[in-house]
Amino acid sequence: MQVFLDLMWFFRQHKTRYITGIILLIMVALLSLIPPRIVGLVINALTHHELTHAMLYRDLFIILVTALATYGIRYLWRIMLFGGAIQLATELRTKLYDHFTIMSPEFYHHKRTGDLMAHSTNDVQAIQETASEGVLTLVDSIVTGSVVITTMAFLNWKLTVVSLLPMPIMAFAVTRYGKMLHDRFYLAQAAFSDINDRVQEYVSGIRVIRAFGQENWERKNFITLSRDVVNKSVAVARIDSLFDPTISIIVGLSYFLSIAIGAIFVVHGTLNLGNLTTFTLYLGQLIWPMLAFGFLFNIVERGRASYERVESLLSVSPTITDKKGAKEQVPSGAITYAIRQFSYPGTAHVVLKDISLVIEQGHTLGIVGRTGSGKTTLLRLLLREFDLKPEEGDIVIGGVSIQDVTLSALRSSIAYAPQDAFIFSQSVLDNIAFANPKASREDIVKAAYQAGVLEDIEQFPNGFETIIGERGTNLSGGQKQRISIARSLLQQAEILLLDDTLSAVDARTETHILDQIKNVRQGRTTIIATHRLRTVEHADQIIVLENGTIVEQGTHEYLWSLGGRYWDMYRRQQLETQVERGGVEV
Ligand code: ADP
């Protein structure tokens, strides 16, 4: 029953709703006592030949009114309890969603999407059931059960004791089943998470799976997981299905005892026929509270497992948060990197070392280097996707450490087009406007033009209104990148970060985009990370990264004149382009 205490915060918030619901449930229990009593009285009157028409009509009328009142009250308590539970589910889902949005990338490295989906669907559903059917079965088994039993005891306490004798067996059986159910349900939920994960990965990686002809292999994998879910769910169902038969046997035994012993009492004249009839009808009314008692354990066990899972997820605090006293001031000015060394959390591998760099406000910085040299990490640190520890160094904008301003202020000053452009399955327009939902259509079209994607969009079947398939499946890599650039340009932020976002764009379009960026971003800082040196040739400053360290730094002309790494890489890329073009000088 721990889960009811866990959910107490919610019940308190919705006191009136729950108290009304419970009072209505008790009213139904009391009303249900009336018809059996009347039936008993009618039978007694019949046996004594005292039943008159008037009495019969009056009794039938009372039974009818009771039935109608029960109908209305049942409708109302359902709205109260079930409506409350839906609110709880909505609240939990919102809590989870809010929590997911503040968690840092580190969290997502450890959690699988399928797990998170299972928490937001299955687990929330199980908790919702606890707050509705759980409360219902709790009240019905305990309150209704006691009301009926007490009334039965008033009729004949000896018969009540005898007919309730099988009850302890039931209490023992359901407690035992409940425990087994809890363990098995936990395993079944975990298996469900696994399969959720697999399907998610399968759907998003369908192109790769097809390209490598791995459909059959994936299918086999899926079948194995699916069997596992079936086996574990069947294990739950096996226990679940023991509940009803066990309870039926016990109910049958109770009936047997009450009629057998009751008949003896009638023969000996200690109980009249009407009261025995009323008694057996009451016993019939005990079936639901008894069943509810069984269900209660079942629901509560499920609810507890799910609540534990959701709580443990909500209790993980985000690693990147606003520092105490952080200012809500949008940072502006020169960017200074002073990093002694940086490793990703939980790893020993040093990714950046001895980075000392100043980017003047309004300048363009080019970061070049091989894959894995640390280009993206430099940008992610500026965005505070990971925080530098004090001993690792600091990044300062306009004299203020990025850790001294709030995350929202920092991120509003930075527009970021990441390496793997994420495209939502919405219209092209919405995808670009994502950075600034209030932007006018004119501004969106302008951003698309600047990003060199306007012509492409105009050729789409519905232009800007074309809906993009999930994760941009109907777009080319270059189109995705350019939409992502348009999105970042629309933000008109103080700092623009392009992380290898021009890699799939042809040379002519690239020149157009770079010209546009230079034009529209005058006086604002731009950082372009790329492995293609031509992209940053015109930058005010270029740094060459190698194994996380700056090995060369300066303008294109200066680096070229050095005849070092930059020169070497540049020459090699020139040759590659020349070969691609069939020997024409570039
Ligand atoms: P680049 O952008 O130049 O290709 P990255 O900054 O992405 O380089 O990566 C630099 C190094 O950091 C690589 O060795 C990479 O394996 C490592 N790395 C990147 N992201 C993570 C992460 N989240 N956790 C651990 N190591 C990482």
Residues whose N, C-alpha, C, O or C-beta is under 5 A from the ligand:
A	BS01	ADP	Y344 T347 V351 R370 T371 G372 S373 G374 K375 T376 T377
